[in-house]
Amino acid sequence: MNFKSDNAASVCPAVLDAILSAAPSAAAAYDDDEWSSRLDGAFSALFGHDCTVLPVNTGTAANALALAAMVPGYGAVVCETDAHIHVDECGAPEFFTGGAKLLLVKGEHGRLTPERLAAGLAAHRGDAHQVQIGALSLTQATEAGTVYTPDMVAALAAHAKARGWRVHMDGARFANAVAHLGCHPGDVTWRAGVDVLSFGAIKNGGMTAEALVVFAPDLAPRLRFLRKRAGQMPSKGRFQAAQLLAMIEGDVWLANARAANAAAAQLAAAAGARLRYPVEANELFLKMHPGEVSRLRAQGFDFYDWGDAGSDEIRLVTAWDIPPAHVAALAEALEQ
């Protein structure tokens, strides 16, 4: 019974059907096919704002390319201490930007605030002896499984824009955040000041496609070249485009996220006081008592240990296709 990661989830039927529908067709290469040509319009309708959409193979590529378009090699990106771009991307942002530095600020329950940014960066001078901050990267939902509201994003973006920074959003679990908020996707992105969104699909039932959703038109030309140079522009791009269209048309992306969130909420109710953070998406972080972690594993539950070695902290992740029986069994085990 797998609660390790939503990356291990199956590909949802709508995505598989879309790939199959694109397979027999002879189509133009390199984004000139009919599927790719629909991406900008489909995502613009979804977000209520003209945007450029560039498919890539991974969330790491989406994040690193977005930041490379925003900051030079002598620049810096501000992010939360546990941000994926810092902890789990093997230096890809630094590599793609040509050496830009990540400046870390500790959030509360994974979330940054303008006050925390001001305090955390108070010692940064910004003269010729230090890197020049060029971007703020926010993770939605956060690495703690919490969610930024539109007002939170707007406040952070206003803080960034007042200092001349760009704003990037790592949306690996963006669908889960929107499902929790119940807001229009534009409210928590471009209306709040986000320039580029890494729109996650793979964790949410996709297969091999993520999307750079570019709201700031001046960044799009540079991103086209960076994407090609990074080897993220496949000749048969229709298969990536077909996956992304299948996710957003008919609100499959939201239906999948709601299912994952509902499973997480069921487990949160059972976990009670063990929860380290509020459960607002599809991740749970639990502080267990000695011996309980091994007892759960002995019952067939798989998950990651979290925190410091020997801390008895674990992370549980629910996916769009998690079997209800597995969720019920884990909830019962936690209650016991």
Legacy VTK file of the C-alpha trace (Angstrom):
# vtk DataFile Version 3.0
C-alpha trace
ASCII
DATASET POLYDATA
POINTS 336 float
0.000 0.000 0.000
2.001 2.877 -1.412
1.936 6.281 0.294
5.485 7.256 -0.713
4.826 9.624 -3.621
2.260 10.708 -6.154
5.015 10.337 -8.757
4.308 6.609 -8.551
0.642 7.030 -9.499
-0.772 5.572 -12.677
-1.467 7.589 -15.804
-5.110 8.619 -15.887
-7.342 7.270 -18.713
-7.922 10.685 -20.298
-4.178 11.140 -20.799
-3.684 7.647 -22.204
-6.583 8.143 -24.609
-5.112 11.442 -25.759
-1.731 9.860 -26.473
-3.368 7.082 -28.441
-5.429 9.545 -30.444
-2.296 11.410 -31.445
-0.297 8.277 -32.273
-1.643 7.291 -35.715
-1.503 10.782 -37.131
1.268 12.059 -39.318
1.797 15.574 -38.010
4.178 18.474 -38.344
7.154 18.414 -35.980
8.516 20.834 -33.395
5.332 22.444 -32.059
3.758 22.997 -35.477
1.192 20.226 -35.016
-2.496 20.811 -34.277
-2.239 19.754 -30.607
0.638 22.099 -29.827
-1.055 24.944 -31.647
-4.018 24.670 -29.253
-2.013 24.939 -26.045
-1.779 28.720 -25.764
-5.489 29.196 -26.359
-6.560 26.401 -24.025
-4.419 27.572 -21.120
-5.295 31.212 -21.766
-8.960 30.271 -21.420
-8.238 28.298 -18.257
-6.354 31.136 -16.567
-8.311 34.029 -18.055
-5.151 35.674 -19.377
-3.092 35.473 -22.566
-0.159 33.165 -21.957
2.507 31.190 -23.769
2.708 27.476 -22.937
5.904 25.494 -23.428
5.791 21.760 -22.592
8.824 20.132 -20.971
9.608 16.629 -19.756
10.034 17.223 -16.019
9.215 19.635 -13.240
12.926 20.146 -12.635
13.339 21.348 -16.213
10.336 23.646 -15.890
11.652 25.248 -12.711
15.237 25.588 -13.865
14.333 27.042 -17.263
11.889 29.526 -15.749
14.557 30.793 -13.374
17.177 30.890 -16.124
14.935 33.307 -18.022
14.665 35.543 -14.952
18.163 35.869 -13.514
21.724 36.076 -14.891
24.628 33.960 -13.703
25.636 36.612 -11.181
22.085 36.767 -9.861
20.152 35.069 -7.105
16.790 33.431 -6.530
15.083 33.699 -3.150
13.225 30.580 -2.018
12.046 28.793 1.119
14.594 26.653 2.953
12.938 23.347 1.963
12.031 24.366 -1.588
12.328 21.610 -4.178
14.649 23.759 -6.296
17.111 23.739 -3.384
16.691 20.280 -1.848
15.789 17.932 -4.698
16.959 19.220 -8.075
20.674 18.371 -8.006
21.782 21.952 -8.684
19.699 22.246 -11.866
18.658 25.874 -11.199
22.264 26.864 -10.615
23.354 24.966 -13.725
20.704 26.354 -16.075
21.126 29.927 -14.840
24.882 29.739 -15.316
25.709 29.932 -11.630
22.996 31.993 -9.959
22.776 31.477 -6.203
19.766 30.325 -4.196
19.156 32.478 -1.110
17.189 30.584 1.523
14.592 32.041 3.881
12.835 29.900 6.463
9.056 29.899 6.215
6.343 28.960 8.676
4.666 25.674 7.768
6.518 25.959 4.461
5.136 29.401 3.595
7.104 32.612 3.153
5.808 36.054 4.111
7.062 39.550 3.241
8.143 39.950 6.863
10.187 36.760 6.767
11.768 37.831 3.477
12.731 41.200 4.911
14.204 39.646 8.052
15.940 36.779 6.282
17.575 39.011 3.686
18.337 41.967 5.953
22.081 41.356 5.736
22.118 41.154 1.946
23.737 44.332 0.612
23.341 43.823 -3.115
26.587 45.583 -3.981
29.209 44.349 -6.458
30.588 41.919 -3.884
27.322 39.983 -3.639
24.892 38.303 -5.996
22.012 40.410 -7.274
18.561 39.110 -6.374
16.448 38.752 -9.504
13.593 36.402 -8.635
11.401 34.986 -5.916
10.311 31.351 -6.268
7.218 30.130 -4.420
6.127 26.505 -4.096
2.371 25.848 -4.461
1.418 23.638 -2.666
4.407 23.995 -0.335
6.875 21.320 0.697
4.988 21.138 3.996
1.709 20.351 2.247
0.261 23.783 2.962
-1.180 26.255 0.461
-0.676 29.941 -0.322
-3.934 31.892 -0.623
-4.298 34.500 -3.398
-3.763 37.280 -0.850
-0.576 35.631 0.402
0.821 35.337 -3.120
-0.167 38.924 -3.936
1.588 40.258 -0.843
4.772 38.331 -1.656
4.671 39.342 -5.311
4.192 43.011 -4.388
7.205 42.749 -2.072
9.235 41.208 -4.907
8.121 43.585 -7.653
8.891 46.619 -5.475
12.486 45.419 -5.509
12.585 44.604 -9.213
12.375 40.833 -8.777
10.470 38.432 -10.993
8.077 35.880 -9.473
8.143 32.176 -10.288
5.733 29.571 -8.946
6.737 25.917 -8.677
3.340 24.299 -9.205
4.240 20.623 -9.049
1.080 20.257 -6.929
-0.663 23.384 -8.218
-3.837 21.426 -8.941
-4.026 20.255 -5.332
-3.642 23.846 -4.146
-6.399 25.153 -6.415
-8.672 22.270 -5.434
-8.173 23.185 -1.779
-8.678 26.912 -2.314
-11.679 26.574 -4.625
-10.523 29.722 -6.416
-10.031 30.587 -10.077
-6.508 29.531 -11.143
-5.843 33.071 -12.302
-6.482 34.424 -8.813
-3.447 32.697 -7.372
-1.127 33.243 -10.363
-1.092 36.189 -12.781
-3.660 38.285 -10.916
-1.497 37.936 -7.818
1.696 38.864 -9.694
3.186 35.541 -10.847
5.257 35.833 -14.042
5.812 32.138 -14.826
4.117 29.025 -13.456
5.587 25.545 -13.613
2.289 23.728 -14.122
2.577 20.210 -12.731
0.730 17.356 -14.407
2.796 14.208 -13.896
2.068 13.862 -10.151
-1.612 14.416 -10.920
-2.202 11.649 -13.461
-0.022 12.832 -16.317
2.686 10.802 -17.992
5.645 12.710 -19.461
4.584 16.339 -19.736
4.776 19.404 -17.523
4.139 22.948 -18.741
5.804 26.311 -18.475
2.888 28.760 -18.385
4.344 32.166 -19.183
2.193 35.126 -18.158
4.877 37.801 -18.692
5.165 38.133 -22.491
8.705 39.531 -22.422
10.014 36.249 -20.965
8.530 33.978 -23.647
11.092 34.566 -26.463
14.037 33.818 -24.181
12.334 30.715 -22.823
11.806 29.315 -26.322
15.551 29.331 -26.939
16.422 28.059 -23.472
13.959 25.191 -23.847
15.487 24.082 -27.144
19.050 24.434 -25.849
18.183 22.292 -22.842
16.908 19.443 -25.021
13.326 19.964 -23.877
11.760 20.468 -27.311
10.956 17.006 -28.704
10.325 16.656 -32.411
7.032 14.826 -31.767
5.761 17.456 -29.395
2.155 16.542 -30.118
2.346 13.782 -27.508
3.235 16.225 -24.738
0.635 18.706 -25.925
-2.055 16.018 -26.117
-1.385 15.031 -22.492
-1.658 18.603 -21.227
-4.821 19.293 -23.191
-6.398 16.128 -21.827
-5.604 17.234 -18.279
-7.203 20.667 -18.491
-10.087 20.023 -20.878
-13.018 18.744 -18.872
-11.286 19.741 -15.617
-9.561 16.358 -15.268
-6.719 18.112 -13.436
-9.089 19.362 -10.741
-11.040 16.116 -10.416
-7.812 14.172 -9.905
-6.518 16.673 -7.357
-9.786 16.639 -5.419
-9.597 12.862 -5.143
-6.040 13.001 -3.791
-6.914 15.816 -1.370
-9.975 13.967 -0.073
-7.860 10.897 0.710
-5.351 13.071 2.563
-8.140 14.711 4.563
-9.409 11.261 5.608
-5.963 10.337 6.885
-5.548 13.700 8.601
-8.714 13.116 10.604
-7.300 9.802 11.788
-3.811 11.163 12.518
-5.025 13.839 14.925
-2.322 15.338 17.128
0.452 13.555 15.215
0.191 16.107 12.370
3.132 18.479 12.156
1.449 20.887 9.705
-2.086 21.648 8.543
-3.160 19.296 5.743
-4.265 21.461 2.830
-3.280 19.387 -0.191
-2.241 15.743 -0.548
0.770 15.475 1.765
0.833 14.676 5.472
3.778 14.946 7.858
3.387 12.971 11.069
5.360 12.709 14.304
5.007 9.102 15.414
5.737 7.451 18.749
8.646 4.999 19.090
7.854 1.670 17.472
4.851 2.893 15.505
6.728 3.419 12.237
7.871 -0.203 12.105
4.383 -1.370 13.089
2.854 0.486 10.136
5.397 -0.980 7.745
4.750 -4.444 9.115
1.078 -3.984 8.144
2.073 -3.305 4.529
2.157 0.502 4.370
5.001 2.109 2.413
6.087 5.714 3.013
9.176 7.860 3.501
10.903 8.533 6.788
11.213 12.293 7.207
13.125 14.746 9.353
16.290 13.849 11.228
17.399 10.237 11.578
15.597 8.568 14.451
13.008 11.329 14.748
10.061 8.988 14.095
8.706 11.492 11.578
7.125 10.261 8.348
5.630 11.679 5.174
2.499 10.296 3.571
1.379 11.275 0.070
-1.968 10.407 -1.483
-2.339 10.185 -5.254
-5.328 10.705 -7.527
-5.756 6.940 -7.915
-5.055 5.780 -4.361
-7.374 2.819 -3.648
-10.033 3.800 -1.088
-9.467 0.499 0.706
-5.806 1.407 1.253
-6.766 4.804 2.651
-9.347 3.253 4.969
-6.830 0.654 6.172
-4.193 3.286 6.959
-6.747 5.533 8.679
-7.791 2.588 10.881
-4.173 1.755 11.655
-3.465 5.355 12.662
-6.530 5.477 14.873
-5.439 2.277 16.586
LINES 1 337
336 0 1 2 3 4 5 6 7 8 9 10 11 12 13 14 15 16 17 18 19 20 21 22 23 24 25 26 27 28 29 30 31 32 33 34 35 36 37 38 39 40 41 42 43 44 45 46 47 48 49 50 51 52 53 54 55 56 57 58 59 60 61 62 63 64 65 66 67 68 69 70 71 72 73 74 75 76 77 78 79 80 81 82 83 84 85 86 87 88 89 90 91 92 93 94 95 96 97 98 99 100 101 102 103 104 105 106 107 108 109 110 111 112 113 114 115 116 117 118 119 120 121 122 123 124 125 126 127 128 129 130 131 132 133 134 135 136 137 138 139 140 141 142 143 144 145 146 147 148 149 150 151 152 153 154 155 156 157 158 159 160 161 162 163 164 165 166 167 168 169 170 171 172 173 174 175 176 177 178 179 180 181 182 183 184 185 186 187 188 189 190 191 192 193 194 195 196 197 198 199 200 201 202 203 204 205 206 207 208 209 210 211 212 213 214 215 216 217 218 219 220 221 222 223 224 225 226 227 228 229 230 231 232 233 234 235 236 237 238 239 240 241 242 243 244 245 246 247 248 249 250 251 252 253 254 255 256 257 258 259 260 261 262 263 264 265 266 267 268 269 270 271 272 273 274 275 276 277 278 279 280 281 282 283 284 285 286 287 288 289 290 291 292 293 294 295 296 297 298 299 300 301 302 303 304 305 306 307 308 309 310 311 312 313 314 315 316 317 318 319 320 321 322 323 324 325 326 327 328 329 330 331 332 333 334 335
